[in-house]
Structure formats: C-alpha cells, structure tokens
Amino acid sequence: MLAISSGAGRAPGDIGFVDPNGYWKDQTAHGAPPGYPKESPACPDVVTGQPFDSAGLRLVIKTPTDAKSLSFNLNFYTYEYPDYICDIYNDFFVAMMSPTPAGLVDGNISFDPQGNTISVNAGFLDVCTPASTVAKQFSCTQGYGGIPGTGFESNVDNCFGFGSCLEPGPIAGSAATGWLETKAPVADPGGDITMHFAVWDSGDGVLDSTTLIDNFKFELNETVTGTQPVPE
C-alpha cells in the first residue's frame, strides 16, 4: 500500500502525525504534473488555484509480456468537505500513465464518469455526513464510519460555511471516496510504462488530503480506461 498526502501522511498515534487542518509545509507553489491544476467540469466558472504541498511517487515498470491491462484501488480522504466545494482551494489526486492511453487528453487515468479529477468536486465522494452546498448535494450513502481513526475526524461540526447539513450530527466535516478501482489498457505488453501518483493542495496548503493506493496488478483481460467504486 502507498499513502501520499499534501499533509503528513500519518495516522493518529504515528510518529510525525500532524492534524490535517493547517499543515502548510512549503509556501512556494510547485509540484503538479504538466497541464495541472485543471478545472473540474462539475464546477463551471471556478478557477483552480496554484499547487502547493505536493507529494508523489514516480515508477518505471516493465509490464508482463501477456498483460493486457492494469488496475489498482484508491481511497481519497479530504479535510475540505463540506466548506470548500468547487472552490479555488481544492486538493487533487492524479495517476499519470505514460505512454498516455488512447483516447485521453493527458495521462491521468483516475477520474469520475464526468471527467472530474479525483478531488472534493468529483462524484465519488461518498464517505461523509450528508450536506448541501451551493455547488452540489452529497447523499453520503456509505456513511461516516470510514473517517474516525484516520485523523480527518478532527474536522467536526463544520457544516456552516457555504452550506448546511442535511442531517446534522455530532461530526460533519471531512470526507472520503471509499475504495475505488482504476483500470487502464496496456498498449505494449513487455514494454515499460511510467506511473506517477501525485496529490497537492490548490490555492494554498492549509487543509490537507491523503490518498491510499493498494492492490496494483496487471491483468490478462482488455479494458477501457476508467474508475469505479469497488463493489461492497
């Protein structure tokens, strides 16, 4: 499993844990892949801010000679819910694959069905307390149970910024996508691919996000590029 974070990337009790509220590590803008940050289709007329506090891992991998596709699971946690939806201050995660799979405008293979980069703006955000904002409504069908114990539960009673809670409760802030699966075709079995996993803050580096990546594997079946929730 890989954990990358615009914050400390630690759980409560770990050495080096820092609350994801307010850990701005480097006030110099840098770190997003070429072409990013880019705007979310779900957020018309919103201009995304410059990248700060980026973290990532770039791997060059020789693919198996019989591989037709690859897949991995990811879970994106963010402190920006529910106040910073469709805002200059958003965190993003990308999984850049090179060579770029056919049909994509760039190498990012993790995005929702509307083409939104994985962020608080994407349609996958579902581990949360229901809230209504000026930009979106969140039904949060997976509930809040995946947040306590991660450190992101410190964002409590935070429903009074740009929206109001649909179902007020003792804990409202922070959210996660739950486990998703990204798949992409392998165009040249036996050749090299480069995978660049990255996360960053946009606009500032104050409120943090963390992505867990697990179960990376090659598969014998052909596939199209895309990301979907992992069936329960």
C-alpha positions in Angstrom: 0.0 0.0 0.0 1.1 3.5 -0.8 0.0 6.6 1.1 0.6 10.0 -0.4 -0.5 13.2 1.2 -0.5 17.0 1.0 -0.1 16.8 4.7 1.8 14.5 7.0 0.5 11.2 5.7 0.3 9.7 9.2 -2.4 8.3 11.3 -3.1 9.5 14.9 -0.5 7.9 17.2 2.1 7.6 14.5 5.4 9.4 14.9 5.2 12.6 12.8 1.4 12.8 12.8 0.1 16.3 12.2 -3.6 17.3 12.1 -4.7 17.8 8.5 -6.1 21.1 9.4 -3.5 23.8 8.8 -0.3 21.9 7.9 1.2 24.2 5.2 4.6 22.6 4.5 6.0 24.8 1.7 4.6 28.2 0.7 6.3 28.0 -2.7 3.9 27.0 -5.5 5.1 23.9 -7.3 4.6 20.2 -7.9 1.6 19.5 -10.2 2.1 17.5 -13.4 2.1 19.4 -16.7 -1.4 20.7 -17.5 -2.5 20.7 -13.9 -4.2 22.0 -11.9 -7.1 21.9 -14.3 -10.7 22.9 -13.8 -13.4 20.4 -12.9 -16.3 20.0 -15.3 -18.6 19.9 -12.3 -17.5 23.4 -11.3 -18.1 25.8 -14.2 -16.6 29.3 -13.9 -14.3 28.2 -11.0 -10.6 28.9 -11.5 -8.4 26.4 -9.6 -5.5 27.9 -7.6 -1.8 27.2 -7.9 -0.4 23.9 -6.4 1.2 23.7 -3.0 2.4 20.9 -0.7 2.6 18.3 -3.5 3.7 14.8 -2.9 4.1 11.9 -5.3 5.8 8.7 -6.4 7.0 8.0 -10.0 7.6 4.4 -11.0 9.0 3.0 -14.2 7.6 -0.5 -14.6 8.3 -3.3 -17.1 5.0 -4.8 -18.0 4.5 -8.6 -18.3 4.5 -9.9 -21.8 1.0 -11.2 -21.5 -0.5 -8.1 -19.8 -3.5 -6.5 -21.5 -4.4 -4.1 -18.7 -3.6 -2.8 -15.2 -5.7 -1.9 -12.2 -5.3 -0.5 -8.7 -7.5 0.6 -5.8 -7.5 4.1 -4.3 -9.2 5.9 -1.4 -9.1 9.7 -1.3 -9.6 11.4 2.1 -10.0 15.2 2.3 -10.4 17.8 5.1 -12.0 20.3 2.7 -15.5 18.8 2.9 -18.1 20.4 3.2 -16.9 24.0 3.1 -14.6 24.1 0.0 -16.6 22.5 -2.8 -16.0 24.0 -6.3 -13.5 26.5 -4.9 -10.1 27.9 -5.6 -9.0 25.9 -2.5 -9.2 22.3 -3.6 -6.9 19.2 -3.3 -6.4 16.9 -6.2 -5.1 13.4 -6.9 -3.9 12.1 -10.2 -2.4 8.8 -11.5 -0.4 9.8 -14.6 0.4 6.9 -17.0 2.9 7.1 -19.8 2.5 6.3 -22.7 -0.8 8.0 -22.5 -3.7 5.5 -23.1 -5.6 6.0 -26.3 -8.5 8.5 -26.1 -7.2 10.5 -23.2 -6.2 14.2 -23.5 -3.4 13.6 -20.9 -2.0 10.7 -18.9 -4.3 10.9 -15.9 -6.2 7.6 -15.6 -8.2 8.3 -12.4 -11.3 10.4 -12.9 -15.0 10.2 -12.4 -17.5 9.5 -15.3 -17.9 13.2 -15.9 -14.2 13.7 -16.3 -13.5 15.3 -12.9 -10.1 14.8 -11.5 -10.3 13.0 -8.1 -11.0 15.7 -5.6 -13.7 17.0 -3.3 -15.5 18.0 -6.6 -15.6 14.5 -8.0 -18.8 12.4 -8.0 -17.2 9.6 -5.9 -17.2 11.5 -2.6 -19.5 9.2 -0.6 -18.0 8.5 2.9 -19.3 11.6 4.8 -22.2 13.2 6.6 -24.8 14.4 4.1 -24.6 18.1 3.2 -25.9 20.5 0.7 -23.6 23.2 -0.7 -24.1 26.0 -3.2 -22.5 23.7 -5.8 -23.5 20.1 -5.0 -25.5 17.9 -2.8 -23.9 14.9 -1.1 -26.0 11.9 -0.1 -23.1 10.0 1.6 -24.6 6.5 1.2 -21.5 4.9 2.8 -22.0 7.0 6.0 -19.2 8.5 8.1 -17.8 5.2 9.5 -14.7 5.2 7.3 -13.4 8.5 8.8 -12.9 8.0 12.5 -9.4 6.9 13.4 -7.8 8.5 10.3 -7.1 11.9 11.8 -9.6 13.6 9.5 -12.4 13.3 12.1 -10.9 16.4 13.8 -13.0 18.5 11.3 -16.1 18.4 13.5 -19.4 20.3 13.4 -18.2 22.0 10.2 -21.5 22.5 8.2 -21.9 26.2 8.4 -19.6 27.6 5.7 -21.0 27.5 2.2 -23.8 25.1 3.0 -25.8 23.4 5.7 -26.1 19.8 6.9 -28.9 17.8 5.6 -28.7 15.5 8.6 -26.9 17.4 11.4 -24.9 15.2 13.7 -22.0 15.3 16.1 -19.5 15.0 13.3 -20.0 16.6 9.9 -16.6 17.6 8.5 -14.2 15.7 6.2 -15.0 13.0 3.7 -13.6 10.2 1.6 -14.4 8.4 -1.7 -14.3 5.0 -0.2 -12.4 2.4 -2.2 -12.4 2.9 -5.9 -10.8 0.8 -8.7 -8.9 2.4 -11.7 -8.3 0.4 -14.8 -6.3 1.2 -18.0 -5.1 -0.8 -21.0 -1.5 -1.8 -21.6 -0.7 -0.9 -25.2 2.7 -2.6 -25.3 2.9 -5.8 -23.3 6.5 -6.4 -22.3 7.4 -2.7 -22.6 7.9 0.0 -20.0 5.3 2.2 -18.6 5.7 5.1 -16.1 3.2 5.7 -13.3 3.3 9.0 -11.5 0.9 9.1 -8.5 0.6 12.7 -7.1 -1.5 14.8 -4.7 -1.4 18.5 -4.0 -3.3 21.5 -2.5 -4.6 24.2 -4.8 -4.8 27.8 -3.8 -3.0 27.3 -0.5 -1.5 24.4 1.5 -3.6 24.7 4.6 -6.3 21.9 4.5 -4.9 18.5 3.6 -5.8 15.4 1.7 -4.4 11.9 1.6 -4.8 9.1 -1.0 -4.2 5.4 -0.2 -3.2 3.2 -3.2 -3.4 -0.6 -3.0 -3.7 -3.8 -5.0 -1.7 -2.7 -8.1 -1.8 -5.5 -10.6 -1.6 -6.5 -14.2 -4.5 -8.4 -15.8 -4.9 -10.7 -18.9 -8.2 -9.0 -19.9 -8.6 -6.0 -22.2 -10.3 -2.9 -20.6 -11.1 0.7 -21.2 -9.7 3.5 -19.0 -11.8 4.5 -16.1 -12.5 4.5 -12.4 -15.5 2.9 -10.5 -16.4 2.2 -6.8 -15.3 -1.2 -5.6 -18.4 -3.3 -5.1 -19.1 -4.0 -1.4 
